[in-house]
Amino acid sequence: MINATISLAVMDFKPGSSKANNLEGLSDMLINSLYESGNYDIVERSQINSALKELQLQGKDLSTADLTKMGQYLKVSHVLVGTVNFIPTGNSSDPGFVEGEYNIDVRIVDVKSSRVVATAGVTKNSSQTYRSLMPELANQLSSKLNTNSLPCIQGYLYLYPEDLGCSSLDGTTDKIKHLNAVNAYGRKNWRLPTIDELKLIANNKHILGYEVTGDVFSNNINTYSGTYYYRYYSFDNNVDRESQRRDLGEKRIILVSTKE
């Protein structure tokens, strides 16, 4: 199994106006739609409540700095917050009743950069339910987050934003198939880098959202006298070097994608 692409804490939705009340359970509806995509690892509500209490953030209108602190405490990469506002559209024939619509707006904060990396919104009218709108909201978020969050070198080489850990070369096959099947980060052509691409990554390590250490596979394979030698690149001790070996062992996995 592959870990979910994005680790996420979803905060309770807040009312932006007095008529936008009774929002309990709205965040859970969105969580269900996000979870069904298979691209999110979502923190349990009890953990969020504990973090709010520990960080003394209960009852506050959370700033971006507060959300970053929450994310660091929960050890997630992103935090989502949402607001619901009621917008009147006219008076009803019923006395004292105002017709209107509910605007649901959400934003996602990247914990590492403290930046808002995705926003989305949907509008609920009287003929709709909140639940019916959650899949659309989740799709908007996923699309925007995928587009905005990938490290990119020289405008064409997209880097998977996590080091996938250690595995044999054969062990990468299922991981790559899974990520492409679920359209991870909006891309379906994830692969191992070439040795030249690894050299480019080595020269631009500051762009990565994680630190690269150890030997990293490339997909270059040379054959000498019927024996396969796999190329790899070493990032150890800041001495980057290209080499090859027959004994694969377990190497760290970096995935790349180019424009489709």
N, C-alpha and C positions, 0 to 999 in steps of 0.2 A: 504493500500500500504506500501511496505517496501522501506526505503531509499536505494539508490544505494550503492553498497558495498564499492566502492573506490571513494573518491572525488579527482578530477584530474584537473590540469591545463596543457594544451598542448601548448607549445611554437611554434612559427613559425620555420619551418625547415631552416637550414643554409647551404649554399654551402661550401663544403670542398675543392673545386677546381674551377678554373675559368670557366670551361666548364659546371659545375653543376649549371646552372642558371635557371631562370624562374620557381622558386619553389613556387610561390604564389598559395595558395589553396591546397598545398600538406598536410599541417597539418589538414585542414578541411576534406579531404578525409579520413584520419586516424580517426579523431573524429567520423565520420559517422559509421565506422566499429566498433569502441570501444563502441559507444552508443547503437548499435544494439544488443550487448551482454546482455544489461540490468544490467551490473555489475558496471557501472560508473556513477558518477554525475560530469559532465564536466562543467568547468567555461566558461562563454561567453567571446568571443574575446575582447569585449569592456572593460571588467573588467581587463583583462590582460594588455591591452594597458594603462589603467589608473594606474595600479600598476607599470609598467615600468617607466612611467613618474614621479609618486610620489616618487619612490625609486631611481630615476636618473640612471636607468639601460639601457636606450634606446641606441641602437647601440653598446652595449658591447658584447663581447664574455663572456657569463655568466659562472662563476665558480660554483662549488657545493655550496659554501657559498651563492652566489647570488641567486641560485635556492631555497635554503632553506629560504632565506629572502622573496623571492617572495611567496613561499607557505604559510609562516606564515602570510603575509599581506593578501593573498587571502583566508586564513582559509581553505586550502585544506590539504589533507594528503600526496599527491604525486604531483610531477611536471615531465613532460615529455619533453625531448628535442631530436631533430633529426638532422642528418647531411647527406648530399648527396655528394658522391665523384664520379667523372668520371674516369674510368680506361680504357686506350686505349688497344685495342686488335689487331690492325693492320690497315694498310692503305686501303682505299677503292679505287675502280677503278676511282672514281671521284677525280679529282685533288684537293688537299688541304683538303680533307675530311678524318677524322680519325674515323675508326670504334671503338666502345667501349661499355662499359656497365656502368650502374649507380648503385652504391652500396648505399643503404639506411640503415643507422644505427641509432638506437634510444636507449635511456637509460631513466630509471625512477629513480628519487631520492625520498627517503622517507624523508619528511620534518622534522619529529621528530628526526630521528637519523642522518640526513645529509649523509646517505649512498646511494650508487647506489644499488638498490634492484632487478633490472631487466634490461636486455639488449636484443635486438633482431635486426635482419638484414635480408634484402631481396635484390636480385639483379635484376635489370631491363635491359633487352636487347632490341634490336631494334624492336622486334616483340611484345613487351608487352607495356601496359600502366601503369602509376603509380597507377591508380585507381584499376586495376585488382590485384595488389599486396597488397593492404591495408588489406583485410580480413586475409591473411596469417600473415602479420605483427602483426595485432591485436591479433590473436590467439596465436602467439609466446609469446607476452607480457603477456597476461592473464595467460597462463600456468606457466610462470616463476615467475610472481608476486604472484600468488596463492601459489606456492611452497615455496617461500622465505619469505613471510610476516606474516605467522601465528605464534603467540606465542605458545610455546609448553612446557609442564611441564613433566619432567622425560622421555622425548623421545617418549611419546605415547599419552598424553592428549593434543589435539589441542584446542586452545581457539579462539572463534570468536573475531576478533580484535576490536570490538566496543561493548560498552554497549548499548543494544537495547532500553533502556529506561524503563519506567514503563508500566505495563500491568497486567491485571488479568491473572490467570493461563490459563483460557479458551482462552484469547486473544493471547496467544503465539502460538496457533495451526496454524493459518493462516500464521504467520510470519515464522515459521519453515518450513511449506509446501512450501512457496514461495522460501526460500533460498535453499532448497534441489532441487526444480524444476529447478532453474537457475544455479545449480552447483556452488554455491557461494564459492569463494576461492578454486575451484577445488574439493569440497567435497559435497557428497550427503547424509551424515548421521548426520547432525547437530541435536542436541537434548538438552533438559535440563539436567544439571548435576545431578548426585546422591549426596546425602548428604556427602558421603566420598570424592567425587571429589571436592565439595565446600570447604571442610576442607583443601584439598590439595591446592586449589587456594588461600585460606586465608593465607596459609603458604608460598606462592610463589607470593604474590601480586606484587612484583617488576618486574615480567615477563610481567605483563599485560601492554598494551599500554594505559590504562585509569585507573582512580581511581574508586574503588568500594566503594560505600556508601549505606547504607540502607539495607533493607531485600531483600534477593535474593532467588528465588524459587529453590527448587530441584524437582525431579520427584518422590520422595518417598512419597507414600500415605499410611497412616495407617487407619484402620477402627476399631472403638470402638462402639459397640452397634448400628451398622448400620449407624453411622455418620463418614463421611470422614474427616480426619485431614491431612492437607498438611504440609510437612516438609519444613522449610526454614532455612536460615543461615543469621545471622546479622553481618554486617561489621561496624556497627556504633561505633564511638568513639574508634576505635582500640580495641574494646572488642569483639572478635569473639565468637559467641555462637550459638549453635544449639537449635532449638525449633520447635514447631508445633502449628498450629492454625486452627480453623474451618473457621473463617471469613477471606476470602482471601484478600480483599481489592486490592490494586495495589502494586505489587512488581517489583523490577528491574529484567531484564532478562539478564542472561549470558548463552551463548550457548557453548557447547563443542562437539568435535568429536574425535573419536579414529580411529586407522588405519583400513581401509576397507579391 
